Amino acid sequence: MAVLKNLTPEQVAQISAGLVAGVDEVGRGPLIGDVVTAAVILDPAKPIAGLNDSKKLSEKKRDALYSEIMDKALAVSVGRCSPAEIDELNILQATMTAMQRAVTGLSIKPEKVLVDGNRTPDFGIPADAVVKGDGLIAAISAASIIAKVVRDKEMDELDAKYPQYGLAKHKGYPTKAHFEALAEHGVLPEHRRSFRPVREWLEQHG
């Protein structure tokens, strides 16, 4: 495994060639819900315009690209780890496990995996980490969009179940509104008990 950074456009084209799966995660920082990862193998014959780091796209644009990726990609797979698994493994190991699950779930076996960030788990096939890859490598951008749309939708569903927590707005991240809801309404079954604000609430309230 190599950690690749400061890639030139030529290097990006080189490492993106062939049957490459892009992998990214969403939801390492939130206090609630699964950490969600996606693996995407794009079809070179069906290019998708406008792919970028999901955080740099509007919700409307992400949703449109999500549909296009699902329609045009050779293979798409979502992997996840639950709050209980995150509490057991720690968030880094849970993220790596979720990435492995996403790649294992692909209907086509890739020749290589490119992961956003500075580390990759063992996929049993060649893999490299690409720093800021979600803005550089089309397949990683696509994976970041899939993971973000899937997780945001799950937060919207949780919001409908627990409207007093404001999850549709902050998506479970540790915002002031989330801390206030936690203080007022307590910990939900979907909260990550090992994360400090949740753990502290549980310690205080038994």
N, C-alpha and C positions, 0 to 999 in steps of 0.2 A: 504493500500500500504506500502511495505517495501522497503528500499534501501539496496540492498545486495552487499557486497564487500568481497574481500579476501576469495572467496569460495574455498573449497577443491574439488577435483575431485568427491568425494562421494556426496557432496552437489549439484554440477553441474548436476550429473546424477539424483538426487532426484527431483530437480525443473524442469528438462527437460522432466520428464516422463508424459505420457498422451497427451491429445490433446492441445499442447502448441503452441501459435503463438509467434514468435520472431519478434520484431519491431525495426527498426533503421531508421535514417534520413541521408540525404546527402544534403549539400547546405545551411547550416545556415550562413556561412561566406561570400559567394560571393556577389557581388554588383548587379548581374543581374540574371534574370530567377527565376523559381519556387524553393521553398524548396520541396524536394521530399522524401517521406517516403515509406517504404515497410513493409508488414506483410507477414510472411511465416509460414506455418504449414508443417513440414517435415514428411515424411513417414518412421517410424522406420524400416519397411521391406525393404526399399530401401536407405541404407546409402550412403552418398556422401563424398568421401575422399577429403581432402585438403581444407575444409572450414576454413576461417579465416577472420579477420578484412579486409575489402576490400582495405584499405589503404596499407596493407602489401603485397598485391598481385600485380603482373604485370598485365598490361591491357590484355595481351593474356590469362593469367590464369583466370582473372575475366570473360572474355567473354566465355571461355570454361565452367566455373562453372555456369554462368548465364543460359546457354543452359541446363545444367544437372539439375539445380534446377527447371527450368520451366518444364522439362520432368518428374522429379521424385517426386516433392513435392505434398502433398495432396491439398494444396491451396496456391495461391500467389495473393497478391493484392497490387496495388500501390496507394498511396494517395498523394495529393499535395496542396500547397497554392500558388497562383499567386503573382507576385510582388505587385499588387494593394491590395491584402488581407494582405500581409506582412506589407505594409505601414499603413494599417488601424488597424491591430491587434497588431503589433510588432512581431519581429522574433520568440520569444519564444512561444507566444500564437499561431502564425501561424504554428509552428512546431507541437505543441500539437494537433491542429485541423487537420493537415495533417495526423498525426498518427491515430487519431480517424477515419478519412475517410478510411485509409488503412485497419484497422481492420473491419470496417463496410462492406467493399467491399469483404471480404473473402467469398468464396462459402460455407465454413463450419464454424460453430460458434465454436471458441476455448473454452476450459474450463478455460484457464488462458492465460494471456499475459505477456511476459517478454520483457522489453524495455531497450535498451542500454542507460546507463547514470545514472543520479541521480534523475530523476523525471518521472512521468507518468501522462498523462491526465486520466480522468474518462472514462473508456470504458464500464461501466455498467456490467463488469465481473471482477473477481479477477485479479490484475495486480501487478507486482513488477518491480522496476528499478534495473538493474544489472550494477554496475560500471565496465567498461571495458568488458561488456558483449559480444561485437562484436568479441572478441578474445577467449571467453570462452564457450558460448552457441551456438551450431550449428545452431539453428533456427535464432538467432540474426545475426550470421555471414552471413547466407544466405540472410537475409533481407538487410544487409549492401551492399552485392554484387549486389542484384537486384536494389536497389535505386541508387547506384553509376553508374552502367552501363546505366540505364535509363537516369539519369541526364547528364552524359558525352555525350551520344548520342544527347541529346537536345542541348548541347553546341556546338557540331560539326555541327548540323543543323543551329544554329544561326551564327556560324563561316562562313558557306557557304553564308549566307545572308549578313553578315557584315564582310568581310574578314579583313578589316583594324583594327579590335579590337583584333585580335589574340586569340579569345575565345577558339579555339581548344587546344591551349597550356596551358593557365592559368585557363580554365574552369570558368571564371568569378570571380575568387578570386581577392582580392585587391593587385595585384602585381605591380611592377614598370611599366611594359609594359601596364597594364590595365589603370593605372593612366595617362600615357602618351597619350594613345589612347583617353581617356576621355577628356583630356585637348585639344587635337588636333581636335577631331571629335564631341565632345559633347555627350549628353545623348540620349540613345535609348529608344523607348517605353517600352522595356523589362527591363530597369534598375529599381532598387528599390529606389524610390525617398526619402525615409526616412533614407537611409544609408548615413553617413556623407559626404564622398567624392562626392556622386551624389548630395546631398542636397546643398553642398557648390558651386558646379558648377552651379546649377540652380539659387542660390541666386546671384551669380556673373553675370550671363548672362540673368537674368530675365526669 
